[in-house]
């Protein structure tokens, strides 16, 4: 899908290795949102609740808050927005046969979409996605000296039905900002798992183990609430996410 470079955070070293299919089934929930949209705060709160409570037994809901930039022209420039996320949402619209993009829109495992504030539909979508077979994925992340070293590994054992792209995303655990214009003028808005960068780091080949090490420079302005690195596997043709894992730093 969309390519972009990374930037990241510093502090003490944290090294973690995890397998995406260890004990809980990972499901990726991407929320396309904007601080310029008055309908978005309830959706922002909903995914924050899902991230915190993890309400579905046996499921690890991995949330990504992706702020689009097309609301910026209406009076408030969202500090977390990027054309990269707007382009990613457009690609989903084509793949899922959605007439037009909107906010707040949630996409679950790249295959199901719903209004981002509709708790019942999102819960159903997550439960349905969790029933799909997932590809185990390993992710290690070490933070120190103004950078993060990340390593993604796949053992090559599973059968692949499509070309599969390996993505890494970097997100802040939580953020807030005082909105001074636009539809949310005067409100203090809070967000969780705010994606700062998302990038392709490789492509899986059938029966061929994959290992990739990537250095992520750190932007000190992002460090106050902590960070998370998310790796996920996405079929290039269908857009379906078939495996994922995250590490919080």
Backbone bond lengths (Angstrom), bond angles and torsions (degrees), N, CA, C in turn:
res aa  C-N    CA-C-N  psi(-1)  N-CA   C-N-CA  omega(-1)  CA-C   N-CA-C  phi
1 X - - - 1.464 - - 1.537 110.43 -
2 X 1.351 117.97 -112.97 1.453 119.35 -171.99 1.512 110.73 -97.52
3 X 1.307 117.02 138.06 1.457 121.66 178.99 1.524 109.81 -101.27
4 X 1.346 116.39 142.55 1.453 120.29 171.18 1.515 109.44 -164.10
5 X 1.344 116.07 155.62 1.444 119.24 177.88 1.521 111.43 -85.90
6 X 1.363 113.95 167.54 1.447 120.79 -174.83 1.519 112.91 -101.12
7 X 1.344 114.35 167.65 1.453 122.82 166.85 1.515 106.25 -154.13
8 X 1.366 120.82 146.73 1.463 119.30 -171.84 1.519 118.02 -150.14
9 X 1.425 118.29 -160.31 1.459 122.72 -170.61 1.527 118.14 -125.68
10 X 1.354 119.44 158.04 1.456 122.78 -175.19 1.507 113.08 -112.92
11 X 1.321 117.82 172.39 1.465 123.99 174.91 1.503 108.99 149.46
12 X 1.303 117.43 -146.41 1.452 121.18 -178.82 1.514 111.06 -74.97
13 X 1.315 114.69 159.86 1.463 119.58 -177.40 1.521 109.75 -77.18
14 X 1.309 114.05 133.94 1.466 120.02 172.22 1.508 106.50 -131.52
15 X 1.311 116.11 121.14 1.466 120.00 178.83 1.510 108.13 -118.58
16 X 1.317 116.17 125.48 1.455 118.77 -179.20 1.513 109.68 -142.52
17 X 1.322 114.61 142.00 1.462 119.45 174.60 1.503 107.02 -122.09
18 X 1.302 117.58 135.41 1.461 119.67 179.93 1.499 110.00 -144.46
19 X 1.286 116.30 149.85 1.458 122.46 174.01 1.509 108.19 -106.41
20 X 1.353 116.76 127.39 1.445 120.48 -174.07 1.510 114.17 -62.68
21 X 1.313 119.22 -18.00 1.460 119.95 -178.16 1.520 111.49 -114.20
22 X 1.346 118.23 25.26 1.451 122.21 -173.01 1.523 112.50 -58.53
23 X 1.325 117.51 -78.14 1.459 119.98 -178.45 1.521 112.37 -120.92
24 X 1.316 118.02 -22.23 1.462 121.37 179.95 1.522 109.08 -122.75
25 X 1.312 115.28 146.48 1.461 120.79 -177.92 1.522 109.71 -83.10
26 X 1.345 118.33 121.96 1.468 120.06 -179.76 1.524 111.77 -78.51
27 X 1.329 115.75 136.35 1.461 122.41 173.49 1.525 107.24 -132.49
28 X 1.323 116.80 126.92 1.461 121.57 -177.78 1.527 109.85 -93.57
29 X 1.320 115.64 124.52 1.461 122.11 177.85 1.528 108.32 -115.88
30 X 1.328 115.99 109.36 1.466 121.04 178.67 1.526 109.27 -97.99
31 X 1.315 116.84 125.37 1.461 121.33 176.32 1.523 109.24 -107.10
32 X 1.327 116.35 120.73 1.458 121.68 174.61 1.528 106.74 -93.88
33 X 1.313 115.74 116.32 1.452 121.91 -168.17 1.522 109.91 -141.75
34 X 1.339 116.43 174.58 1.465 121.30 178.34 1.519 110.14 -160.22
35 X 1.317 116.07 142.08 1.466 119.94 175.01 1.527 111.07 -72.25
36 X 1.317 118.66 -11.31 1.454 122.12 177.57 1.512 113.54 -88.64
37 X 1.328 117.43 1.16 1.466 122.73 -175.33 1.523 109.79 -111.36
38 X 1.326 116.93 120.24 1.467 120.83 -176.94 1.523 112.89 -70.47
39 X 1.328 117.77 -17.34 1.463 121.06 178.82 1.519 113.03 -86.47
40 X 1.330 117.56 -6.77 1.463 120.99 -172.30 1.531 116.01 -82.95
41 X 1.337 121.11 -34.33 1.469 119.26 -177.27 1.527 114.91 -52.85
42 X 1.358 120.89 -40.59 1.463 118.45 177.22 1.537 113.04 -62.29
43 X 1.336 116.63 -34.63 1.463 120.43 177.42 1.522 110.75 -69.89
44 X 1.336 116.61 -40.12 1.463 120.43 176.28 1.525 110.14 -58.70
45 X 1.333 116.56 -42.05 1.459 120.73 -179.96 1.519 111.25 -68.03
46 X 1.330 116.68 -37.96 1.465 120.41 -179.44 1.517 111.62 -62.54
47 X 1.330 117.78 -46.73 1.468 117.68 -178.64 1.527 111.11 -71.80
48 X 1.338 117.21 -26.75 1.461 119.46 173.57 1.528 109.70 -64.14
49 X 1.326 116.46 -40.85 1.465 120.70 178.39 1.532 110.95 -65.79
50 X 1.332 116.70 -42.59 1.461 120.35 178.59 1.526 110.91 -62.80
51 X 1.314 115.85 -41.08 1.460 121.51 179.64 1.525 110.85 -62.93
52 X 1.315 116.44 -39.97 1.463 121.14 -176.40 1.520 112.94 -79.22
53 X 1.335 116.98 -45.38 1.461 120.17 -171.76 1.515 114.40 -90.56
54 X 1.346 117.70 -24.23 1.467 121.84 -178.04 1.532 109.42 44.40
55 X 1.333 117.90 67.49 1.460 121.59 -167.27 1.524 117.15 -77.03
56 X 1.330 118.40 -11.12 1.463 120.00 -176.19 1.521 109.32 -100.50
57 X 1.304 116.44 117.74 1.458 121.59 -176.74 1.527 111.41 -56.85
58 X 1.330 115.57 132.06 1.455 120.94 176.65 1.507 115.36 79.17
59 X 1.339 117.35 3.87 1.467 121.24 -177.15 1.522 110.22 -119.26
60 X 1.322 116.26 134.05 1.460 122.45 173.72 1.525 107.50 -103.14
61 X 1.341 116.76 101.49 1.464 120.86 179.88 1.531 107.94 -80.79
62 X 1.326 116.27 112.69 1.467 122.68 179.64 1.517 107.68 -98.74
63 X 1.321 116.90 106.78 1.466 120.41 -174.66 1.533 110.45 -95.18
64 X 1.323 114.78 144.37 1.459 122.62 175.88 1.521 107.97 -132.47
65 X 1.303 116.70 121.27 1.463 121.42 178.37 1.525 108.03 -99.26
66 X 1.343 116.17 111.16 1.465 121.96 -174.93 1.534 108.65 -114.11
67 X 1.322 115.26 111.23 1.468 121.07 -174.41 1.530 110.24 -89.20
68 X 1.325 115.78 117.72 1.464 121.46 -179.43 1.526 110.41 -79.82
69 X 1.323 115.76 162.21 1.471 118.94 -175.22 1.529 114.30 -106.61
70 X 1.339 118.78 -2.09 1.469 118.63 -173.62 1.521 113.62 -77.27
71 X 1.328 118.12 -8.99 1.463 120.74 173.23 1.531 111.92 -84.79
72 X 1.312 117.44 -13.31 1.469 120.36 -172.77 1.521 113.05 -61.25
73 X 1.312 116.58 -28.17 1.472 120.12 -176.38 1.532 112.29 -72.43
74 X 1.340 117.56 -8.34 1.463 120.30 -174.30 1.530 113.35 -99.69
75 X 1.332 116.44 22.19 1.458 118.28 170.47 1.512 116.49 120.71
76 X 1.341 118.59 -20.18 1.463 120.43 179.05 1.514 109.42 -135.52
77 X 1.327 116.44 124.71 1.455 120.95 178.24 1.528 108.82 -90.94
78 X 1.309 116.10 106.85 1.461 122.45 -178.70 1.531 109.03 -62.75
79 X 1.342 118.04 119.85 1.468 119.88 -176.23 1.523 113.59 -67.53
80 X 1.321 118.20 -14.23 1.459 121.66 -179.11 1.522 112.64 -103.17
81 X 1.334 116.54 3.62 1.460 120.37 -173.11 1.526 112.53 -82.71
82 X 1.324 114.49 156.42 1.463 120.88 177.84 1.522 109.88 -155.22
83 X 1.312 116.33 145.56 1.464 121.10 175.06 1.524 110.66 -65.36
84 X 1.335 117.07 -21.98 1.462 120.92 177.64 1.523 110.64 -60.65
85 X 1.338 116.86 -42.83 1.459 120.60 -179.17 1.531 111.18 -73.46
86 X 1.325 116.74 -34.09 1.470 119.71 175.32 1.524 110.26 -63.25
87 X 1.327 116.65 -41.27 1.469 120.69 179.12 1.523 110.85 -66.97
88 X 1.317 116.82 -39.03 1.472 120.49 178.65 1.530 109.96 -63.41
89 X 1.323 116.76 -41.06 1.458 120.52 178.17 1.524 111.26 -64.78
90 X 1.308 117.09 -38.99 1.467 120.49 177.65 1.522 110.62 -62.04
91 X 1.305 117.43 -39.41 1.465 120.77 178.56 1.518 111.23 -64.23
92 X 1.320 116.62 -38.69 1.461 119.85 175.52 1.534 110.97 -64.62
93 X 1.315 116.53 -39.69 1.469 119.72 179.73 1.528 110.58 -57.55
94 X 1.325 116.01 -41.92 1.465 119.89 178.83 1.528 111.14 -68.00
95 X 1.322 116.36 -45.75 1.463 120.35 -176.50 1.528 112.30 -66.86
96 X 1.348 116.20 -34.83 1.463 120.56 -176.78 1.524 112.92 -97.02
97 X 1.335 116.15 3.54 1.469 122.65 178.44 1.533 111.76 58.28
98 X 1.343 114.35 43.68 1.461 120.80 174.77 1.525 107.17 -91.38
99 X 1.321 116.77 132.24 1.469 120.47 -175.27 1.514 112.90 -58.13
100 X 1.322 116.70 -43.32 1.463 119.64 -177.50 1.519 108.81 -151.74
101 X 1.325 116.33 157.02 1.455 120.63 176.91 1.526 109.71 -77.43
102 X 1.309 116.06 156.94 1.454 121.16 178.94 1.522 109.10 -156.87
103 X 1.305 116.53 166.77 1.456 121.72 172.77 1.520 108.86 -129.91
104 X 1.339 117.04 145.30 1.464 126.35 -5.37 1.534 111.30 -83.12
105 X 1.310 116.51 129.71 1.455 121.61 177.76 1.528 108.71 -118.41
106 X 1.323 115.85 131.93 1.458 121.11 176.24 1.516 109.45 -109.37
107 X 1.326 116.29 138.17 1.465 122.04 175.75 1.521 107.33 -122.83
108 X 1.317 116.45 124.65 1.460 122.42 -175.35 1.523 109.99 -105.53
109 X 1.324 115.51 119.05 1.475 122.64 -179.65 1.522 112.69 51.61
110 X 1.343 116.92 27.91 1.452 121.02 175.80 1.507 115.09 70.38
111 X 1.356 117.85 8.16 1.464 118.87 -174.09 1.518 114.92 -130.96
112 X 1.317 118.87 -15.76 1.456 122.47 -179.84 1.516 108.83 -129.49
113 X 1.339 117.40 137.44 1.457 119.60 179.63 1.517 110.46 -129.25
114 X 1.347 114.99 152.40 1.457 121.13 179.75 1.517 108.87 -160.17
115 X 1.327 116.45 163.70 1.462 120.60 173.04 1.529 107.90 -59.70
116 X 1.318 116.07 130.50 1.456 120.73 -171.57 1.509 116.13 -65.75
117 X 1.318 117.86 -13.59 1.463 121.00 178.80 1.520 112.76 -101.28
118 X 1.330 117.67 4.06 1.458 122.10 -178.76 1.531 109.12 -90.10
119 X 1.310 116.47 93.10 1.464 121.44 -174.00 1.525 112.23 -61.68
120 X 1.328 117.25 -41.77 1.469 120.17 -177.72 1.526 111.44 -63.03
121 X 1.337 116.85 -46.29 1.467 120.20 -178.70 1.527 111.39 -67.39
122 X 1.326 116.86 -38.91 1.462 119.06 179.97 1.523 110.85 -66.72
123 X 1.312 116.82 -40.83 1.458 120.15 178.41 1.524 110.48 -62.21
124 X 1.321 116.58 -42.93 1.465 120.63 177.64 1.524 111.18 -63.04
125 X 1.334 116.12 -42.61 1.463 120.64 -178.80 1.524 111.25 -64.78
126 X 1.341 116.77 -41.64 1.460 120.91 178.75 1.526 110.39 -64.37
127 X 1.331 116.99 -44.14 1.464 120.73 179.68 1.528 110.75 -62.36
128 X 1.330 116.79 -40.63 1.464 120.79 179.23 1.526 110.53 -65.82
129 X 1.333 116.79 -44.71 1.465 120.58 -179.68 1.524 111.17 -63.84
130 X 1.322 117.27 -33.16 1.464 121.27 -178.47 1.528 112.41 -67.25
131 X 1.323 116.76 -18.43 1.469 119.81 179.43 1.528 112.30 -81.03
132 X 1.321 117.00 -10.36 1.457 121.31 177.71 1.533 110.45 -78.33
133 X 1.321 115.96 145.62 1.467 120.30 177.42 1.523 110.23 -65.89
134 X 1.325 116.74 134.28 1.466 121.50 -179.14 1.523 111.33 -112.42
135 X 1.313 115.43 147.92 1.458 122.13 177.63 1.526 108.59 -89.37
136 X 1.335 118.59 123.17 1.468 120.66 178.45 1.529 111.15 -62.98
137 X 1.320 115.74 137.05 1.464 122.14 -177.18 1.517 107.93 -136.83
138 X 1.320 116.81 140.51 1.455 121.57 179.73 1.523 110.32 -111.28
139 X 1.316 115.51 141.50 1.463 121.08 179.95 1.523 109.45 -140.03
140 X 1.315 116.38 127.89 1.459 122.62 173.58 1.519 107.97 -117.74
141 X 1.335 116.44 142.71 1.470 119.85 178.65 1.524 109.48 -142.77
142 X 1.326 115.70 132.36 1.454 122.27 178.60 1.519 108.57 -125.49
143 X 1.339 117.06 129.42 1.459 120.47 -179.11 1.516 110.50 -116.52
144 X 1.340 117.38 125.49 1.459 122.69 174.98 1.516 109.58 -174.62
145 X 1.335 114.74 155.62 1.468 121.52 172.07 1.523 113.40 52.59
146 X 1.328 116.68 43.99 1.452 120.29 172.61 1.510 115.76 74.65
147 X 1.331 116.86 19.03 1.460 118.16 179.31 1.523 109.55 -156.55
148 X 1.305 115.29 164.46 1.457 122.26 174.62 1.519 108.34 -123.17
149 X 1.320 114.76 131.16 1.458 120.74 173.72 1.521 107.25 -100.12
150 X 1.318 117.31 122.00 1.460 121.72 -179.91 1.520 110.04 -119.84
151 X 1.316 115.26 141.01 1.468 119.94 177.09 1.516 109.42 -133.02
152 X 1.333 115.85 128.88 1.461 122.67 178.86 1.522 107.97 -112.26
153 X 1.343 115.22 136.69 1.469 118.96 179.54 1.520 110.96 -137.74
154 X 1.336 114.80 143.96 1.458 122.91 172.15 1.521 106.85 -135.92
155 X 1.333 116.75 137.10 1.464 119.57 -172.76 1.526 114.45 -82.85
156 X 1.327 117.13 -7.10 1.461 119.83 175.96 1.512 114.86 81.00
157 X 1.342 117.21 8.64 1.463 119.83 -173.28 1.527 113.80 -79.62
158 X 1.325 117.61 -31.60 1.470 119.80 -173.37 1.534 112.05 -81.18
159 X 1.331 114.28 149.88 1.460 120.35 176.63 1.526 109.00 -78.45
160 X 1.316 117.29 131.73 1.457 122.05 179.40 1.526 109.85 -103.05
161 X 1.334 116.24 139.00 1.463 120.86 -178.64 1.527 112.65 -104.50
162 X 1.329 116.45 -0.84 1.463 121.09 -175.98 1.527 106.87 -159.27
163 X 1.318 116.86 165.39 1.455 120.75 170.88 1.522 108.02 -65.52
164 X 1.325 117.68 129.88 1.460 121.75 -173.13 1.524 110.32 -118.07
165 X 1.324 115.65 123.81 1.468 122.24 179.96 1.529 109.43 -94.05
166 X 1.328 115.99 136.75 1.463 121.80 176.40 1.527 108.08 -96.29
167 X 1.325 116.39 124.23 1.460 121.89 179.31 1.520 111.18 -114.07
168 X 1.315 115.16 147.85 1.461 122.07 167.61 1.523 107.42 -121.97
169 X 1.315 115.50 135.66 1.461 120.82 175.74 1.515 108.89 -125.79
170 X 1.303 115.55 147.62 1.455 122.86 176.71 1.523 108.72 -118.35
171 X 1.317 117.06 128.69 1.463 120.18 -177.19 1.517 111.32 -137.68
172 X 1.331 115.58 148.12 1.454 121.24 170.35 1.517 108.97 -80.50
173 X 1.313 116.34 140.26 1.464 119.45 -179.59 1.520 111.74 -59.79
174 X 1.319 117.14 -47.45 1.465 119.83 174.92 1.523 109.66 -156.43
175 X 1.329 114.57 152.55 1.461 121.45 -178.83 1.524 108.57 -143.28
176 X 1.318 115.91 167.22 1.452 120.68 171.61 1.524 109.27 -152.03
177 X 1.309 115.78 154.90 1.459 119.42 176.74 1.522 109.97 -152.91
178 X 1.321 114.55 149.62 1.453 121.76 177.50 1.528 108.09 -90.52
179 X 1.319 116.54 115.13 1.462 120.81 -177.26 1.530 108.99 -86.08
180 X 1.313 116.51 129.02 1.472 120.73 -173.11 1.529 113.58 -113.06
181 X 1.318 117.06 1.59 1.474 119.80 179.72 1.521 108.66 -157.51
182 X 1.326 115.64 173.72 1.453 120.85 177.54 1.522 113.25 77.57
183 X 1.337 116.11 -165.89 1.457 121.58 -173.60 1.524 113.74 -63.99
184 X 1.324 117.89 -26.26 1.466 121.43 -179.54 1.526 112.65 -104.71
185 X 1.316 116.88 22.45 1.466 121.38 -177.51 1.530 111.53 -53.62
186 X 1.334 115.16 131.56 1.454 121.43 178.34 1.514 114.58 90.32
187 X 1.332 118.22 -5.47 1.459 121.03 -177.40 1.524 111.66 -96.58
188 X 1.314 116.15 144.91 1.459 121.86 169.42 1.526 106.92 -93.87
189 X 1.312 117.20 114.53 1.455 121.65 -176.13 1.527 110.71 -104.55
190 X 1.323 114.76 139.14 1.459 121.32 178.90 1.527 109.57 -118.31
191 X 1.331 115.22 145.51 1.464 121.33 -177.62 1.522 109.77 -137.98
192 X 1.317 115.58 158.35 1.460 121.44 177.72 1.522 109.47 -126.55
193 X 1.337 116.02 148.36 1.473 122.35 177.06 1.521 112.10 50.80
194 X 1.329 115.72 50.02 1.466 121.35 -177.52 1.533 109.40 -76.29
195 X 1.311 115.87 114.18 1.462 120.62 -176.72 1.528 109.85 -73.13
196 X 1.308 115.04 127.05 1.464 121.24 176.58 1.522 112.00 -98.20
197 X 1.308 116.69 -36.51 1.460 121.42 179.18 1.521 108.88 -145.89
198 X 1.312 115.94 148.18 1.457 121.64 173.29 1.519 106.85 -141.72
199 X 1.319 117.28 137.06 1.466 119.22 -173.88 1.513 111.97 -151.97
200 X 1.321 115.87 148.09 1.461 122.05 169.71 1.524 108.35 -75.76
201 X 1.334 116.48 135.75 1.467 119.29 177.14 1.524 112.46 -122.61
202 X 1.321 116.84 0.80 1.451 118.95 177.85 1.514 112.29 165.43
203 X 1.319 115.89 179.57 1.468 122.84 178.70 1.521 108.90 -134.50
204 X 1.312 116.07 135.03 1.457 120.31 178.24 1.519 110.90 -80.20
205 X 1.331 115.38 144.01 1.452 122.12 174.06 1.523 108.03 -119.56
206 X 1.309 116.44 140.95 1.455 121.38 -177.35 1.527 111.44 -54.84
207 X 1.324 115.98 133.90 1.460 123.86 175.93 1.525 113.82 61.43
208 X 1.337 116.55 20.12 1.465 121.12 179.54 1.522 109.66 -123.85
209 X 1.332 118.52 111.87 1.464 120.51 179.07 1.527 111.08 -56.41
210 X 1.323 116.00 148.52 1.465 122.27 -177.63 1.525 109.50 -123.11
211 X 1.329 116.29 134.69 1.456 121.46 174.00 1.525 108.52 -145.61
212 X 1.322 116.29 129.97 1.463 120.61 -177.19 1.519 109.94 -142.03
213 X 1.331 116.02 128.43 1.457 121.75 175.07 1.524 109.22 -107.07
214 X 1.327 116.49 134.76 1.458 121.87 -177.32 1.524 109.42 -135.62
215 X 1.324 116.89 136.82 1.458 122.13 175.06 1.518 109.60 -97.77
216 X 1.325 116.57 128.53 1.453 122.15 -178.25 1.528 109.03 -114.97
217 X 1.328 119.32 104.82 1.462 121.04 177.03 1.522 110.67 -61.18
218 X 1.310 115.47 152.37 1.458 120.77 -174.05 1.518 112.88 -107.91
219 X 1.321 116.21 132.75 1.459 122.03 172.24 1.521 107.26 -97.24
220 X 1.314 118.42 114.72 1.465 122.22 -173.17 1.525 112.70 -61.57
221 X 1.313 118.33 -22.07 1.462 120.89 179.74 1.535 112.28 -68.49
222 X 1.309 116.84 -14.07 1.458 120.17 -177.19 1.518 113.31 -96.17
223 X 1.315 118.78 -0.94 1.455 120.59 -165.56 1.505 118.08 -88.12
224 X 1.314 120.17 -9.79 1.456 120.75 -169.98 1.528 113.44 -66.37
225 X 1.320 118.48 -32.74 1.467 120.80 -176.78 1.515 113.42 -104.78
226 X 1.319 117.27 2.19 1.451 119.80 -176.23 1.513 112.06 87.91
227 X 1.320 115.55 167.22 1.459 122.17 -174.33 1.510 110.41 -133.68
228 X 1.312 115.38 164.15 1.454 120.91 172.80 1.527 108.79 -138.64
229 X 1.323 115.12 142.88 1.460 121.91 174.86 1.522 107.03 -110.74
230 X 1.318 116.28 131.27 1.463 121.70 -177.45 1.521 108.79 -122.70
231 X 1.316 116.36 129.56 1.466 121.95 172.94 1.521 107.73 -112.53
232 X 1.332 116.46 136.71 1.459 118.41 176.02 1.519 110.96 -148.37
233 X 1.329 114.30 156.50 1.459 122.69 -177.81 1.518 108.62 -109.72
234 X 1.329 116.83 127.95 1.465 120.41 -176.13 1.523 110.23 -131.48
235 X 1.327 114.84 126.63 1.461 119.42 177.25 1.518 109.53 -64.96
236 X 1.314 115.89 130.64 1.462 120.59 -172.91 1.518 112.08 -67.08
237 X 1.321 118.10 -39.38 1.459 120.96 -176.27 1.520 112.27 -79.99
238 X 1.324 117.03 -50.51 1.463 121.16 -174.32 1.529 113.21 -84.81
239 X 1.337 117.25 -24.75 1.455 120.67 -175.24 1.515 113.51 81.97
240 X 1.331 117.65 0.51 1.466 121.31 -178.05 1.529 110.82 -71.18
241 X 1.312 116.51 133.66 1.462 122.35 176.94 1.522 107.96 -89.84
242 X 1.329 116.62 120.29 1.458 120.92 -171.72 1.526 113.13 -109.47
243 X 1.310 118.05 0.01 1.465 121.23 178.02 1.510 109.81 -172.83
244 X 1.334 116.72 149.62 1.461 119.72 -179.17 1.527 110.04 -163.22
245 X 1.316 115.54 157.56 1.455 122.04 175.51 1.522 107.22 -158.10
246 X 1.332 117.00 150.38 1.467 119.32 176.58 1.523 110.53 -135.75
247 X 1.324 115.49 152.64 1.456 122.44 175.01 1.518 107.79 -128.07
248 X 1.325 117.00 129.93 1.452 122.05 175.77 1.525 109.71 -94.15
249 X 1.326 116.41 135.14 1.468 121.70 -176.40 1.516 110.50 -112.96
